[in-house]
Amino acid sequence: MIPQWLRSPSRGNSTPRSPSHFSFSSFKDINNILKEEEENSHLYPHSPKRPSIFHRVKLSTAVLRAWSHRHAPPSSSQLFITFPDADQRVIVYLTSLHVVRKTFEDCRIVRSILHGFRVPIDERDLSLDSTFLDELQRIMGRKSFTLPLVFIGGRYVGGAEEIKQLHECGELKKLIGRLPLVVGSSVCDLCEGLRFVLCHQCNGSHKINSEKSGFRSCNECNVNGLIRCPSCSRGDGRVTYSFP
């Protein structure tokens, strides 16, 4: 005799029956479609057979994936910026504000690396002119990004990490080697490399006083009372963007 506690439980009534319908709500629609296809096959036995629901889902997924790739925004490596002499210089979007320490240090390091090659560099400091922020947002196609961002010869190269890696492996020297060298001092005598000077109309206050209308905003400068240096910013015109 086998003790009662060693006997295996009876399988007659203990095995749960498989449900005839899907229990998960996500499968209910598929279950209904499969039922509808089965009923139609009995009602119309001579009608051409339709593709299975799984085949149709697979086909729809492939079409949507192809459409998304076709309408995807251009990748960062395809970003170009063109204006007079853009292909003959390095353009750097950065900030001189010491608000976020890492961003400030990244901008300082990238600036130091690039100035070591003695090539024309156009530094666009977002903290000095807010129009550079709008300009960069149009170029990148998004509202948020991490500074600095570097363009060499009009083509987007990357940020701080990309510049440091390219510099370490020697590839940055090859990219910048196509640009002309700066003869003599690379620092402007008028703005001392800041690329901006005080506005002569308002003396940097961004306000002009008129006897008739009182105080009004100066139309010649930005909100900081600065204008682009007329000596080292010559030839800077409207910026255009191309996405090949």
Backbone bond lengths (Angstrom), bond angles and torsions (degrees), N, CA, C in turn:
res aa  C-N    CA-C-N  psi(-1)  N-CA   C-N-CA  omega(-1)  CA-C   N-CA-C  phi
1 M - - - 1.463 - - 1.520 110.71 -
2 I 1.300 115.50 131.98 1.452 121.15 178.07 1.509 108.42 -89.81
3 P 1.317 117.66 127.11 1.477 118.78 179.73 1.515 110.98 -55.44
4 Q 1.299 113.80 151.68 1.464 119.40 -177.08 1.527 112.01 -61.57
5 W 1.321 115.60 -34.84 1.468 118.01 -175.61 1.517 112.45 -76.64
6 L 1.386 118.23 -10.70 1.461 120.93 176.36 1.512 112.97 -95.41
7 R 1.333 115.76 -12.00 1.461 118.32 -178.07 1.522 111.05 -71.02
8 S 1.342 116.55 137.57 1.473 121.37 178.28 1.511 108.92 -71.90
9 P 1.261 118.42 144.28 1.467 120.73 -179.87 1.504 111.43 -62.79
10 S 1.292 115.33 150.44 1.463 121.23 -179.16 1.505 110.78 -68.62
11 R 1.302 116.00 139.44 1.458 121.30 -178.72 1.515 112.59 -95.53
12 G 1.335 115.16 -0.48 1.457 116.85 -174.86 1.512 113.11 -64.34
13 N 1.327 116.19 -50.09 1.457 119.55 -175.12 1.515 113.19 -115.57
14 S 1.360 116.46 -3.07 1.465 118.29 -175.27 1.513 112.95 -85.85
15 T 1.347 117.13 -23.77 1.468 119.30 -178.39 1.512 110.06 -73.81
16 P 1.351 117.15 121.44 1.465 118.40 -179.05 1.510 111.03 -68.93
17 R 1.290 114.43 142.62 1.469 119.90 178.65 1.517 110.42 -78.39
18 S 1.321 114.85 142.10 1.462 119.38 178.34 1.510 109.34 -69.36
19 P 1.310 117.50 131.57 1.469 119.04 179.58 1.511 110.58 -67.34
20 S 1.325 114.30 143.71 1.469 118.75 -179.10 1.515 112.41 -78.01
21 H 1.359 116.91 -14.50 1.455 121.23 179.07 1.528 108.81 -127.05
22 F 1.338 114.56 158.30 1.458 119.06 176.07 1.514 109.02 -66.09
23 S 1.319 115.91 135.64 1.462 120.00 -179.48 1.515 112.42 -88.18
24 F 1.324 117.27 -19.40 1.458 120.59 -179.31 1.519 109.81 -87.20
25 S 1.327 115.00 136.95 1.465 119.19 -176.73 1.522 112.21 -64.53
26 S 1.344 117.24 -27.73 1.465 119.73 -178.67 1.515 112.41 -69.56
27 F 1.365 116.73 -18.76 1.454 120.19 -179.00 1.530 112.70 -99.83
28 K 1.329 117.77 -3.64 1.462 119.71 -174.53 1.518 111.84 -64.40
29 D 1.338 116.83 -41.42 1.465 119.44 -179.33 1.522 110.90 -64.29
30 I 1.329 117.41 -41.77 1.467 120.42 178.60 1.517 110.28 -63.82
31 N 1.329 116.85 -39.92 1.461 120.97 178.94 1.527 110.81 -62.57
32 N 1.325 117.09 -42.02 1.462 121.15 178.52 1.521 111.75 -64.91
33 I 1.341 116.34 -40.16 1.465 119.47 179.21 1.517 110.80 -65.41
34 L 1.328 116.08 -41.51 1.464 119.09 178.75 1.525 111.03 -62.99
35 K 1.337 117.25 -38.97 1.462 120.76 176.93 1.524 111.08 -62.82
36 E 1.337 114.82 -43.28 1.474 119.39 -178.94 1.521 110.55 -63.33
37 E 1.335 117.23 -40.68 1.464 119.66 179.20 1.527 110.99 -65.21
38 E 1.348 116.84 -38.43 1.458 120.14 179.69 1.529 111.38 -66.18
39 E 1.345 117.28 -40.71 1.455 120.71 178.39 1.527 111.56 -66.00
40 N 1.324 116.90 -40.42 1.467 120.05 179.29 1.514 111.67 -65.49
41 S 1.330 117.10 -33.82 1.462 119.25 179.64 1.532 111.38 -67.57
42 H 1.345 118.04 -29.90 1.466 121.39 177.48 1.530 110.67 -79.35
43 L 1.312 118.31 -36.56 1.462 121.07 -178.61 1.521 111.98 -74.81
44 Y 1.343 115.70 -36.90 1.474 120.24 -177.94 1.526 108.70 -126.03
45 P 1.330 115.61 78.50 1.478 118.28 -174.88 1.524 112.95 -69.49
46 H 1.343 118.17 -23.89 1.470 120.03 -176.22 1.531 112.43 -95.95
47 S 1.316 117.80 -1.07 1.470 119.25 179.37 1.523 109.41 -74.15
48 P 1.366 116.84 150.04 1.478 119.13 179.68 1.519 110.87 -61.46
49 K 1.281 115.89 142.12 1.453 122.31 -176.52 1.525 110.54 -74.44
50 R 1.348 115.77 129.61 1.453 120.36 179.33 1.526 109.74 -82.98
51 P 1.323 116.91 152.92 1.468 119.01 176.60 1.527 110.54 -61.10
52 S 1.298 116.35 148.34 1.464 120.48 -178.71 1.525 110.06 -64.73
53 I 1.341 114.32 160.71 1.456 119.92 -179.12 1.525 110.89 -62.58
54 F 1.324 116.65 -35.23 1.459 119.84 -179.41 1.531 111.09 -68.62
55 H 1.324 116.43 -36.11 1.464 119.74 177.21 1.523 110.43 -66.56
56 R 1.350 116.33 -40.10 1.465 119.68 179.86 1.522 111.98 -66.95
57 V 1.346 116.60 -39.46 1.469 119.55 177.13 1.525 110.81 -64.03
58 K 1.319 116.84 -42.21 1.459 120.80 179.37 1.516 110.90 -62.75
59 L 1.339 117.52 -41.42 1.453 121.85 -179.88 1.525 110.47 -66.63
60 S 1.332 116.76 -42.39 1.469 120.43 179.57 1.520 111.17 -63.53
61 T 1.328 116.60 -40.57 1.461 120.42 178.78 1.518 111.41 -62.90
62 A 1.333 116.77 -41.05 1.455 120.48 179.08 1.527 111.62 -64.70
63 V 1.332 116.45 -39.25 1.470 120.18 179.20 1.521 110.70 -66.36
64 L 1.328 117.50 -44.00 1.461 121.08 179.62 1.516 111.63 -64.72
65 R 1.331 117.12 -38.54 1.458 120.34 178.87 1.526 110.63 -65.71
66 A 1.325 117.25 -42.46 1.461 120.53 178.26 1.522 111.40 -64.90
67 W 1.324 117.26 -38.45 1.470 120.67 178.77 1.519 111.59 -66.07
68 S 1.347 116.42 -40.20 1.468 119.45 -178.79 1.515 111.30 -66.64
69 H 1.350 117.77 -37.77 1.459 120.21 178.24 1.533 110.71 -68.44
70 R 1.319 116.32 -35.41 1.461 119.69 -177.89 1.519 111.37 -70.52
71 H 1.339 117.73 -34.65 1.448 122.17 -177.20 1.527 112.56 -101.97
72 A 1.338 117.23 13.07 1.459 119.84 179.18 1.519 110.20 -70.60
73 P 1.344 117.88 148.37 1.458 120.86 178.21 1.512 110.98 -66.50
74 P 1.324 117.95 157.04 1.461 120.67 -178.40 1.517 111.31 -63.56
75 S 1.320 116.83 144.16 1.451 120.78 178.72 1.517 109.98 -72.66
76 S 1.330 114.47 165.48 1.458 119.21 -176.50 1.518 111.90 -61.95
77 S 1.345 118.24 -33.19 1.459 120.74 -178.98 1.519 112.36 -69.59
78 Q 1.331 118.54 -10.67 1.452 121.63 -179.49 1.525 112.34 -101.05
79 L 1.316 117.96 6.57 1.452 120.91 -178.68 1.515 110.69 -82.81
80 F 1.327 115.61 130.03 1.455 121.60 177.52 1.518 108.99 -129.15
81 I 1.311 116.25 147.96 1.445 122.37 175.21 1.519 107.87 -129.32
82 T 1.325 116.19 128.49 1.464 120.22 -174.46 1.516 110.22 -131.68
83 F 1.309 116.03 128.39 1.449 125.03 167.26 1.517 106.20 -158.67
84 P 1.319 120.29 174.72 1.465 120.77 -173.98 1.523 113.46 -47.85
85 D 1.343 115.19 123.74 1.468 123.85 177.82 1.519 113.59 66.43
86 A 1.329 118.90 18.20 1.464 120.13 178.70 1.519 111.45 -66.21
87 D 1.326 117.28 -29.56 1.458 120.54 179.44 1.526 112.30 -80.75
88 Q 1.331 116.93 -0.67 1.457 120.92 -178.76 1.529 112.32 -114.49
89 R 1.326 117.22 15.65 1.459 119.88 -176.53 1.524 111.50 -151.75
90 V 1.319 113.90 170.69 1.464 122.20 172.86 1.523 107.62 -102.24
91 I 1.316 116.85 131.83 1.462 121.88 178.45 1.521 107.99 -114.19
92 V 1.322 116.16 124.35 1.453 122.22 -176.98 1.521 109.48 -123.16
93 Y 1.312 115.98 123.60 1.467 121.74 171.86 1.526 107.28 -96.87
94 L 1.324 116.39 120.22 1.458 121.00 -174.92 1.525 110.28 -148.03
95 T 1.313 115.52 -174.11 1.459 121.42 175.55 1.516 109.00 -140.37
96 S 1.332 115.70 144.26 1.466 121.19 177.60 1.518 111.55 -101.57
97 L 1.332 117.21 0.96 1.461 120.71 178.87 1.525 110.35 -77.44
98 H 1.331 115.47 137.24 1.456 120.99 -179.45 1.527 109.49 -97.38
99 V 1.343 116.74 49.73 1.464 121.73 -179.59 1.519 110.07 -84.83
100 V 1.324 116.19 -54.20 1.465 121.62 175.64 1.525 107.51 -102.53
101 R 1.306 116.06 116.99 1.469 120.21 -171.25 1.521 111.98 -61.20
102 K 1.335 117.31 -46.57 1.468 119.85 -177.50 1.519 111.08 -62.52
103 T 1.329 117.32 -43.13 1.470 120.21 179.12 1.521 110.74 -62.76
104 F 1.323 116.51 -43.27 1.466 120.66 178.71 1.521 111.14 -61.57
105 E 1.340 117.03 -44.78 1.463 120.58 -179.77 1.525 111.41 -66.53
106 D 1.336 117.33 -38.99 1.466 120.31 177.83 1.523 110.68 -62.30
107 C 1.326 116.54 -43.49 1.469 120.24 178.94 1.522 110.76 -64.17
108 R 1.308 117.26 -39.63 1.468 121.34 -179.72 1.525 111.12 -66.14
109 I 1.340 116.56 -43.12 1.469 120.23 -179.26 1.520 110.78 -66.38
110 V 1.340 117.16 -46.27 1.473 120.46 -179.61 1.527 110.31 -63.29
111 R 1.300 116.94 -40.83 1.469 121.12 178.40 1.528 110.64 -61.73
112 S 1.329 116.46 -41.86 1.460 120.50 178.99 1.526 111.61 -65.63
113 I 1.330 117.15 -41.62 1.469 120.57 179.50 1.526 110.97 -62.86
114 L 1.323 116.29 -46.87 1.463 120.27 -175.83 1.517 112.00 -68.11
115 H 1.322 118.20 -38.06 1.459 120.62 -179.71 1.525 112.02 -69.35
116 G 1.319 117.04 -15.56 1.457 119.31 177.67 1.516 113.81 -73.41
117 F 1.336 117.61 -12.66 1.463 120.82 -178.90 1.530 112.66 -94.04
118 R 1.321 117.82 -8.46 1.465 122.64 177.29 1.535 111.88 53.67
119 V 1.314 115.14 52.77 1.462 122.07 174.23 1.527 107.84 -120.29
120 P 1.343 119.00 162.06 1.471 120.36 179.13 1.524 111.15 -61.38
121 I 1.316 115.88 127.60 1.468 121.94 -178.35 1.516 109.12 -127.13
122 D 1.303 115.74 127.81 1.464 122.79 176.67 1.524 107.54 -106.42
123 E 1.326 116.44 102.63 1.458 121.75 -179.90 1.526 109.35 -90.29
124 R 1.313 115.83 121.94 1.460 121.33 -179.20 1.516 108.51 -112.52
125 D 1.314 114.17 96.82 1.467 122.40 -175.15 1.522 109.86 -84.76
126 L 1.325 115.87 112.85 1.463 120.50 -177.90 1.518 112.28 -67.70
127 S 1.319 117.17 -22.22 1.461 119.56 179.74 1.524 111.92 -78.65
128 L 1.330 117.89 -17.74 1.454 121.24 178.80 1.517 112.71 -93.36
129 D 1.326 116.91 -27.92 1.466 120.22 -179.11 1.521 108.70 -145.78
130 S 1.328 116.19 116.56 1.466 121.09 -177.54 1.520 112.70 -69.79
131 T 1.333 118.46 -17.59 1.467 119.83 178.28 1.531 111.19 -65.75
132 F 1.329 116.94 -24.61 1.461 119.95 176.59 1.530 110.69 -65.65
133 L 1.345 116.89 -31.77 1.457 120.45 177.92 1.524 110.50 -66.12
134 D 1.329 117.55 -46.21 1.470 120.78 177.70 1.519 110.51 -62.65
135 E 1.316 115.74 -39.94 1.462 120.74 179.71 1.519 111.28 -62.81
136 L 1.334 116.65 -44.61 1.463 120.81 -178.31 1.520 111.66 -69.70
137 Q 1.316 117.60 -34.72 1.467 120.57 177.43 1.522 110.98 -64.55
138 R 1.324 117.39 -37.60 1.472 120.02 176.70 1.521 110.91 -68.51
139 I 1.322 117.02 -37.16 1.459 120.09 -179.55 1.530 111.09 -66.90
140 M 1.344 115.91 -48.46 1.456 120.50 -174.81 1.518 112.26 -79.40
141 G 1.331 117.71 -19.69 1.454 120.61 179.72 1.512 113.50 75.47
142 R 1.316 117.40 20.27 1.458 121.43 177.46 1.519 109.26 -151.25
143 K 1.330 115.32 164.88 1.462 121.06 -174.66 1.522 112.80 -88.09
144 S 1.316 117.63 -28.63 1.460 120.54 -175.37 1.521 110.60 -116.75
145 F 1.311 116.20 143.77 1.457 122.85 177.85 1.524 107.73 -164.11
146 T 1.302 116.46 171.08 1.456 122.94 -179.53 1.515 109.76 -112.86
147 L 1.300 116.84 128.25 1.455 122.23 178.04 1.528 109.78 -85.83
148 P 1.344 116.47 152.34 1.466 128.85 1.55 1.528 111.90 -85.52
149 L 1.342 115.38 164.09 1.458 123.02 173.36 1.526 107.68 -128.10
150 V 1.328 115.93 133.48 1.462 121.09 -170.14 1.521 110.54 -120.80
151 F 1.341 115.41 133.59 1.454 123.36 172.95 1.527 107.71 -118.09
152 I 1.312 116.95 129.59 1.467 121.72 178.41 1.516 108.54 -118.50
153 G 1.315 115.74 120.64 1.459 119.94 -177.98 1.514 112.68 64.77
154 G 1.322 117.16 25.80 1.452 121.99 -179.30 1.512 114.70 89.12
155 R 1.319 117.83 -5.63 1.466 121.67 -177.22 1.525 110.67 -108.18
156 Y 1.331 115.21 137.87 1.453 120.46 -179.95 1.524 110.35 -69.20
157 V 1.357 115.52 129.90 1.461 121.28 -178.87 1.518 111.28 -107.55
158 G 1.329 117.37 -43.65 1.453 119.72 179.17 1.508 112.01 151.64
159 G 1.341 114.43 -164.89 1.453 121.32 -179.31 1.508 111.62 -104.59
160 A 1.321 116.00 -152.34 1.460 120.89 -174.05 1.533 111.81 -64.24
161 E 1.325 117.74 -45.89 1.460 120.29 -177.71 1.523 111.60 -63.65
162 E 1.335 116.71 -42.33 1.468 119.85 179.90 1.533 111.23 -64.45
163 I 1.341 116.70 -41.69 1.464 120.35 -179.29 1.524 110.56 -65.34
164 K 1.317 117.63 -42.56 1.466 120.46 179.54 1.527 111.20 -65.22
165 Q 1.326 117.35 -41.16 1.464 119.88 179.13 1.523 111.67 -66.72
166 L 1.335 116.60 -43.24 1.467 119.79 178.03 1.517 111.57 -63.93
167 H 1.323 116.47 -35.22 1.463 120.35 179.51 1.527 110.96 -69.26
168 E 1.317 117.28 -38.82 1.463 121.17 -178.94 1.519 112.39 -68.04
169 C 1.344 116.76 -36.81 1.468 119.62 -178.27 1.528 113.39 -90.62
170 G 1.334 118.10 -2.23 1.458 121.15 176.95 1.518 115.59 88.76
171 E 1.349 117.57 -2.57 1.458 120.27 -178.62 1.532 111.82 -73.28
172 L 1.326 117.36 -29.20 1.465 119.87 -179.97 1.525 110.97 -64.52
173 K 1.306 116.73 -36.95 1.465 120.46 178.35 1.525 111.08 -63.85
174 K 1.331 117.06 -35.22 1.464 120.55 178.07 1.523 111.18 -68.05
175 L 1.331 116.18 -40.57 1.465 119.72 -179.88 1.530 111.21 -67.06
176 I 1.327 115.58 -45.03 1.464 119.42 -178.35 1.521 111.43 -76.56
177 G 1.323 117.73 -20.66 1.464 120.79 -179.45 1.509 113.87 -62.64
178 R 1.339 117.32 -16.77 1.463 120.09 178.67 1.526 112.20 -81.14
179 L 1.336 117.33 -11.52 1.460 121.61 -177.23 1.523 110.51 -89.72
180 P 1.331 117.79 153.95 1.474 120.41 178.39 1.519 111.17 -70.49
181 L 1.320 116.46 150.01 1.448 121.58 178.06 1.523 110.47 -83.77
182 V 1.323 115.16 151.89 1.457 121.30 177.01 1.518 108.49 -86.34
183 V 1.338 115.72 126.00 1.460 121.21 179.23 1.523 108.40 -93.00
184 G 1.324 117.04 127.64 1.449 120.87 -178.93 1.517 110.96 82.98
185 S 1.332 115.51 -154.33 1.460 120.66 -178.39 1.521 110.54 -74.31
186 S 1.315 116.09 138.73 1.467 121.20 179.50 1.521 112.18 -92.64
187 V 1.335 116.92 -0.54 1.460 121.97 -179.40 1.520 109.23 -99.85
188 C 1.331 115.78 128.45 1.460 121.19 -179.96 1.536 109.86 -67.72
189 D 1.336 116.90 136.72 1.461 121.36 -179.94 1.526 111.97 -73.24
190 L 1.338 117.53 -25.16 1.461 120.65 -176.37 1.528 112.06 -81.44
191 C 1.327 116.95 -50.02 1.482 120.57 -177.22 1.517 113.00 -103.06
192 E 1.351 117.36 -4.89 1.463 122.69 179.89 1.522 112.52 58.03
193 G 1.329 115.45 36.29 1.452 120.70 175.71 1.505 115.37 87.07
194 L 1.321 118.98 0.34 1.467 121.55 -179.50 1.522 112.46 -81.17
195 R 1.320 117.20 -17.29 1.469 123.75 178.66 1.524 112.53 70.61
196 F 1.321 118.33 0.09 1.463 122.97 178.86 1.524 109.42 -135.79
197 V 1.341 115.64 150.95 1.459 122.73 173.75 1.523 108.34 -134.71
198 L 1.326 116.39 164.49 1.457 120.45 178.05 1.521 111.20 -66.56
199 C 1.307 115.40 142.97 1.463 121.03 178.68 1.534 108.77 -69.48
200 H 1.339 116.47 132.96 1.459 121.28 -178.85 1.527 111.55 -79.77
201 Q 1.327 117.67 -19.14 1.459 120.68 -179.27 1.530 111.77 -75.62
202 C 1.311 117.04 -41.66 1.475 120.88 -176.26 1.511 112.98 -116.35
203 N 1.353 117.03 1.20 1.469 121.37 -179.27 1.528 112.64 59.18
204 G 1.323 115.87 30.54 1.456 120.78 175.22 1.509 115.31 87.51
205 S 1.329 118.75 6.17 1.464 120.46 -179.27 1.517 113.00 -91.08
206 H 1.342 117.20 -15.26 1.467 123.27 -176.47 1.528 111.53 63.10
207 K 1.327 117.31 16.63 1.464 122.57 177.90 1.533 109.23 -132.30
208 I 1.329 115.12 138.83 1.458 121.88 177.10 1.514 108.16 -125.10
209 N 1.341 115.70 131.56 1.459 121.27 -177.78 1.524 109.96 -97.49
210 S 1.325 115.18 127.69 1.453 121.61 177.76 1.526 109.06 -121.93
211 E 1.336 116.83 141.52 1.464 120.49 -179.05 1.520 112.06 -65.34
212 K 1.313 117.29 -31.45 1.460 120.96 -178.13 1.524 112.68 -82.87
213 S 1.316 117.06 -48.44 1.473 120.94 -173.73 1.518 113.87 -106.37
214 G 1.320 118.51 -3.67 1.455 121.09 -178.84 1.525 111.40 78.33
215 F 1.310 116.43 -146.57 1.461 120.66 -178.85 1.532 110.76 -80.94
216 R 1.307 114.78 140.07 1.461 122.23 175.52 1.519 108.64 -143.39
217 S 1.325 115.16 162.38 1.467 120.07 -179.81 1.512 110.41 -73.04
218 C 1.307 115.62 142.87 1.458 121.20 177.33 1.519 109.67 -75.42
219 N 1.314 116.33 133.63 1.465 121.96 -178.90 1.526 113.33 -89.94
220 E 1.319 116.81 -4.36 1.460 120.43 -175.27 1.526 113.02 -93.05
221 C 1.330 117.93 -20.65 1.461 120.34 -172.83 1.524 110.81 -126.15
222 N 1.325 115.20 175.75 1.461 120.07 175.63 1.523 109.71 -86.63
223 V 1.328 116.87 -175.27 1.464 120.30 -175.17 1.521 112.16 -66.92
224 N 1.326 117.56 -16.28 1.459 121.26 177.70 1.527 112.73 -90.52
225 G 1.346 116.68 2.54 1.455 119.82 -179.14 1.512 113.84 75.59
226 L 1.330 117.66 24.72 1.462 122.72 -176.89 1.519 111.13 -117.12
227 I 1.316 115.03 151.90 1.462 122.03 173.53 1.523 108.16 -127.39
228 R 1.327 116.54 157.40 1.462 120.42 177.26 1.515 109.59 -63.44
229 C 1.305 115.25 140.69 1.465 120.68 -178.33 1.524 109.48 -61.00
230 P 1.328 118.44 123.00 1.471 120.11 -178.83 1.522 113.53 -69.76
231 S 1.322 116.94 -13.24 1.458 120.08 -177.96 1.523 112.64 -88.23
232 C 1.341 117.21 -49.25 1.469 119.79 -174.79 1.509 113.26 -102.64
233 S 1.324 118.03 1.10 1.466 120.66 -179.85 1.513 111.79 -111.80
234 R 1.295 117.60 20.16 1.453 120.26 179.59 1.523 110.08 -68.59
235 G 1.336 114.45 141.84 1.458 119.64 177.52 1.504 113.87 89.63
236 D 1.344 116.67 -5.38 1.466 118.66 177.40 1.515 108.88 -77.91
237 G 1.304 115.77 112.83 1.461 120.62 -178.95 1.502 111.19 -115.70
238 R 1.309 115.40 -157.26 1.456 120.28 179.18 1.525 108.84 -65.91
239 V 1.307 115.04 137.53 1.466 120.93 -178.80 1.517 109.84 -89.69
240 T 1.301 116.71 133.73 1.466 121.80 174.91 1.512 108.54 -121.43
241 Y 1.328 115.64 159.15 1.452 120.73 -175.53 1.518 108.66 -129.31
242 S 1.311 115.92 143.89 1.452 120.02 178.65 1.522 108.68 -131.55
243 F 1.350 115.27 141.42 1.465 121.63 -179.89 1.538 107.25 -127.30
244 P 1.325 118.65 92.57 1.474 120.83 -177.00 1.518 111.50 -68.63
